[in-house]
Amino acid sequence: MEDWGPVLIAVVLFVLLTPGLLFQLPGRGKTVEFGNMQTSGVSILVHAVIYFGLITILLLAIGVHVYVG
């Protein structure tokens, strides 16, 4: 059986945490901006740290597994 949990979690988090797609933290004019489709270097760094933290918690601490086959 193949474990697709890490792949699915990584793809979903990558799409949801793309800076400017759903939200941007920090925004250009405000602390949080929603759906502005713009980004900055600081925003990329913040979203990367959030991504790393969430993927670490979900894959290592909780141990999400999805078996196919």
C-alpha positions as CSV (number, residue, x, y, z in Angstrom):
1,M,0.0,0.0,0.0
2,E,1.1,3.5,-0.8
3,D,1.0,6.3,1.8
4,W,-0.4,9.5,0.1
5,G,-0.9,11.4,3.3
6,P,2.2,13.5,3.2
7,V,1.7,14.3,-0.5
8,L,-1.9,15.4,0.0
9,I,-1.1,17.5,3.1
10,A,1.8,19.2,1.3
11,V,-0.2,20.1,-1.8
12,V,-3.2,21.4,0.2
13,L,-1.1,23.5,2.5
14,F,1.0,24.8,-0.4
15,V,-2.2,26.0,-2.3
16,L,-3.8,27.5,0.8
17,L,-0.7,29.2,2.1
18,T,0.4,30.8,-1.2
19,P,0.9,34.5,-0.3
20,G,-1.8,36.7,-1.8
21,L,-4.1,33.9,-3.0
22,L,-6.4,33.7,0.1
23,F,-4.6,36.0,2.5
24,Q,-1.3,37.8,2.8
25,L,0.4,38.2,6.2
26,P,1.8,40.9,6.5
27,G,0.0,42.9,3.8
28,R,1.3,45.9,2.0
29,G,-1.1,48.4,3.6
30,K,-2.6,46.4,6.5
31,T,-1.5,43.6,8.8
32,V,-3.6,41.0,6.9
33,E,-5.0,41.4,3.4
34,F,-7.3,39.0,1.7
35,G,-7.2,38.0,-2.0
36,N,-5.0,40.8,-3.2
37,M,-2.9,38.6,-5.5
38,Q,0.3,40.5,-4.6
39,T,3.3,39.4,-2.5
40,S,6.5,40.6,-0.9
41,G,9.7,39.0,0.4
42,V,8.6,39.3,4.1
43,S,5.2,37.8,3.2
44,I,6.9,34.8,1.5
45,L,9.1,34.3,4.6
46,V,6.2,34.4,7.0
47,H,4.1,32.0,4.9
48,A,7.1,29.6,4.6
49,V,7.5,29.5,8.4
50,I,3.7,28.9,8.8
51,Y,3.9,26.1,6.1
52,F,6.9,24.5,7.8
53,G,5.2,24.6,11.2
54,L,1.9,23.1,10.0
55,I,3.4,20.4,7.9
56,T,5.7,19.4,10.8
57,I,2.8,19.2,13.2
58,L,0.5,17.3,10.8
59,L,3.1,14.8,9.5
60,L,5.4,14.2,12.4
61,A,3.4,14.9,15.6
62,I,-0.1,13.8,14.5
63,G,1.1,11.3,11.8
64,V,-1.5,11.8,9.0
65,H,-1.7,8.7,6.7
66,V,-3.8,8.1,3.6
67,Y,-3.4,4.6,2.1
68,V,-4.4,3.8,-1.5
69,G,-4.3,0.5,-3.1
